[in-house]
Amino acid sequence: MTIGDTRSATRFVFLQQAVSGEDVKPNAVSAKRHSYPTEWDGPDYAWDTYIHIGWDEFDEYVEEVRDRGGIIGIEPFTGEHGGWEFKNAHIHDPDHYNIVLGAMRRKA
């Protein structure tokens, strides 16, 4: 399956089908650690793929996912660490994987 951006031919996500359903195992939440170079100690939610998009296009992409019947499993949320602010939304796929749409920018 290929998911393409209808506005641009420069962004594509290529996915592979597992041989067996037993091979399908979404990631669990990562262990917290205090060794990151910022005050962040790791994600609060499990994710399997992270797709970084531009800050200004984030809301448009989330709405496009919704409009096309995608499942927003974790609604968009914001946060900050290490001089950066971020926005993330988790999309759940049919195999229960979490695909994060995320954007980051330097704090003003």
MIKOLSE-717930 format. One record per residue (C-alpha): residue in three letters; chain; residue number from 1; x, y, z. Coordinates in steps of 0.05 Angstrom, whole numbers. Layout:
! MIKOLSE-717930
<atom type="ALA" mol="A" seq="NUM" x="X" y="Y" z="Z"/>
...
END
This chain:
! MIKOLSE-717930
<atom type="MET" mol="A" seq="1" x="0" y="0" z="0"/>
<atom type="THR" mol="A" seq="2" x="25" y="70" z="-16"/>
<atom type="ILE" mol="A" seq="3" x="-4" y="131" z="16"/>
<atom type="GLY" mol="A" seq="4" x="12" y="192" z="-26"/>
<atom type="ASP" mol="A" seq="5" x="4" y="266" z="-15"/>
<atom type="THR" mol="A" seq="6" x="-46" y="290" z="-67"/>
<atom type="ARG" mol="A" seq="7" x="-17" y="360" z="-66"/>
<atom type="SER" mol="A" seq="8" x="55" y="340" z="-77"/>
<atom type="ALA" mol="A" seq="9" x="92" y="281" z="-108"/>
<atom type="THR" mol="A" seq="10" x="149" y="289" z="-58"/>
<atom type="ARG" mol="A" seq="11" x="119" y="253" z="2"/>
<atom type="PHE" mol="A" seq="12" x="103" y="179" z="4"/>
<atom type="VAL" mol="A" seq="13" x="99" y="126" z="57"/>
<atom type="PHE" mol="A" seq="14" x="113" y="55" z="35"/>
<atom type="LEU" mol="A" seq="15" x="85" y="-1" z="78"/>
<atom type="GLN" mol="A" seq="16" x="97" y="-76" z="73"/>
<atom type="GLN" mol="A" seq="17" x="48" y="-131" z="88"/>
<atom type="ALA" mol="A" seq="18" x="69" y="-182" z="141"/>
<atom type="VAL" mol="A" seq="19" x="72" y="-254" z="119"/>
<atom type="SER" mol="A" seq="20" x="31" y="-275" z="180"/>
<atom type="GLY" mol="A" seq="21" x="-15" y="-240" z="228"/>
<atom type="GLU" mol="A" seq="22" x="28" y="-267" z="283"/>
<atom type="ASP" mol="A" seq="23" x="84" y="-221" z="259"/>
<atom type="VAL" mol="A" seq="24" x="41" y="-159" z="272"/>
<atom type="LYS" mol="A" seq="25" x="62" y="-131" z="339"/>
<atom type="PRO" mol="A" seq="26" x="55" y="-56" z="352"/>
<atom type="ASN" mol="A" seq="27" x="107" y="-25" z="398"/>
<atom type="ALA" mol="A" seq="28" x="93" y="-16" z="472"/>
<atom type="VAL" mol="A" seq="29" x="107" y="50" z="506"/>
<atom type="SER" mol="A" seq="30" x="181" y="65" z="510"/>
<atom type="ALA" mol="A" seq="31" x="215" y="63" z="577"/>
<atom type="LYS" mol="A" seq="32" x="226" y="132" z="607"/>
<atom type="ARG" mol="A" seq="33" x="298" y="153" z="614"/>
<atom type="HIS" mol="A" seq="34" x="331" y="215" z="643"/>
<atom type="SER" mol="A" seq="35" x="392" y="215" z="598"/>
<atom type="TYR" mol="A" seq="36" x="361" y="256" z="541"/>
<atom type="PRO" mol="A" seq="37" x="397" y="322" z="531"/>
<atom type="THR" mol="A" seq="38" x="333" y="361" z="549"/>
<atom type="GLU" mol="A" seq="39" x="281" y="357" z="604"/>
<atom type="TRP" mol="A" seq="40" x="241" y="307" z="562"/>
<atom type="ASP" mol="A" seq="41" x="245" y="236" z="588"/>
<atom type="GLY" mol="A" seq="42" x="210" y="201" z="530"/>
<atom type="PRO" mol="A" seq="43" x="142" y="194" z="497"/>
<atom type="ASP" mol="A" seq="44" x="79" y="185" z="537"/>
<atom type="TYR" mol="A" seq="45" x="47" y="141" z="483"/>
<atom type="ALA" mol="A" seq="46" x="72" y="82" z="442"/>
<atom type="TRP" mol="A" seq="47" x="86" y="95" z="369"/>
<atom type="ASP" mol="A" seq="48" x="111" y="54" z="311"/>
<atom type="THR" mol="A" seq="49" x="123" y="106" z="257"/>
<atom type="TYR" mol="A" seq="50" x="135" y="180" z="262"/>
<atom type="ILE" mol="A" seq="51" x="121" y="224" z="202"/>
<atom type="HIS" mol="A" seq="52" x="150" y="294" z="210"/>
<atom type="ILE" mol="A" seq="53" x="111" y="347" z="172"/>
<atom type="GLY" mol="A" seq="54" x="114" y="423" z="171"/>
<atom type="TRP" mol="A" seq="55" x="85" y="463" z="229"/>
<atom type="ASP" mol="A" seq="56" x="39" y="504" z="185"/>
<atom type="GLU" mol="A" seq="57" x="10" y="443" z="149"/>
<atom type="PHE" mol="A" seq="58" x="-2" y="400" z="211"/>
<atom type="ASP" mol="A" seq="59" x="-75" y="417" z="222"/>
<atom type="GLU" mol="A" seq="60" x="-91" y="408" z="148"/>
<atom type="TYR" mol="A" seq="61" x="-60" y="338" z="147"/>
<atom type="VAL" mol="A" seq="62" x="-98" y="317" z="210"/>
<atom type="GLU" mol="A" seq="63" x="-164" y="341" z="179"/>
<atom type="GLU" mol="A" seq="64" x="-148" y="305" z="114"/>
<atom type="VAL" mol="A" seq="65" x="-136" y="240" z="152"/>
<atom type="ARG" mol="A" seq="66" x="-203" y="250" z="187"/>
<atom type="ASP" mol="A" seq="67" x="-239" y="268" z="122"/>
<atom type="ARG" mol="A" seq="68" x="-213" y="204" z="89"/>
<atom type="GLY" mol="A" seq="69" x="-239" y="160" z="145"/>
<atom type="GLY" mol="A" seq="70" x="-173" y="153" z="184"/>
<atom type="ILE" mol="A" seq="71" x="-176" y="138" z="258"/>
<atom type="ILE" mol="A" seq="72" x="-146" y="192" z="302"/>
<atom type="GLY" mol="A" seq="73" x="-131" y="149" z="363"/>
<atom type="ILE" mol="A" seq="74" x="-99" y="204" z="403"/>
<atom type="GLU" mol="A" seq="75" x="-124" y="274" z="386"/>
<atom type="PRO" mol="A" seq="76" x="-73" y="328" z="370"/>
<atom type="PHE" mol="A" seq="77" x="-33" y="353" z="430"/>
<atom type="THR" mol="A" seq="78" x="24" y="401" z="440"/>
<atom type="GLY" mol="A" seq="79" x="85" y="403" z="484"/>
<atom type="GLU" mol="A" seq="80" x="155" y="431" z="489"/>
<atom type="HIS" mol="A" seq="81" x="225" y="412" z="509"/>
<atom type="GLY" mol="A" seq="82" x="295" y="434" z="496"/>
<atom type="GLY" mol="A" seq="83" x="276" y="499" z="462"/>
<atom type="TRP" mol="A" seq="84" x="227" y="465" z="415"/>
<atom type="GLU" mol="A" seq="85" x="152" y="462" z="414"/>
<atom type="PHE" mol="A" seq="86" x="116" y="404" z="381"/>
<atom type="LYS" mol="A" seq="87" x="48" y="381" z="358"/>
<atom type="ASN" mol="A" seq="88" x="31" y="307" z="350"/>
<atom type="ALA" mol="A" seq="89" x="-30" y="266" z="332"/>
<atom type="HIS" mol="A" seq="90" x="-33" y="190" z="331"/>
<atom type="ILE" mol="A" seq="91" x="-67" y="154" z="275"/>
<atom type="HIS" mol="A" seq="92" x="-87" y="82" z="289"/>
<atom type="ASP" mol="A" seq="93" x="-82" y="34" z="230"/>
<atom type="PRO" mol="A" seq="94" x="-124" y="-29" z="221"/>
<atom type="ASP" mol="A" seq="95" x="-69" y="-72" z="254"/>
<atom type="HIS" mol="A" seq="96" x="-68" y="-26" z="316"/>
<atom type="TYR" mol="A" seq="97" x="-3" y="8" z="298"/>
<atom type="ASN" mol="A" seq="98" x="6" y="81" z="319"/>
<atom type="ILE" mol="A" seq="99" x="29" y="127" z="264"/>
<atom type="VAL" mol="A" seq="100" x="48" y="195" z="291"/>
<atom type="LEU" mol="A" seq="101" x="39" y="258" z="250"/>
<atom type="GLY" mol="A" seq="102" x="85" y="308" z="283"/>
<atom type="ALA" mol="A" seq="103" x="113" y="377" z="273"/>
<atom type="MET" mol="A" seq="104" x="166" y="415" z="311"/>
<atom type="ARG" mol="A" seq="105" x="192" y="486" z="311"/>
<atom type="ARG" mol="A" seq="106" x="239" y="528" z="354"/>
<atom type="LYS" mol="A" seq="107" x="203" y="564" z="410"/>
<atom type="ALA" mol="A" seq="108" x="195" y="638" z="396"/>
END
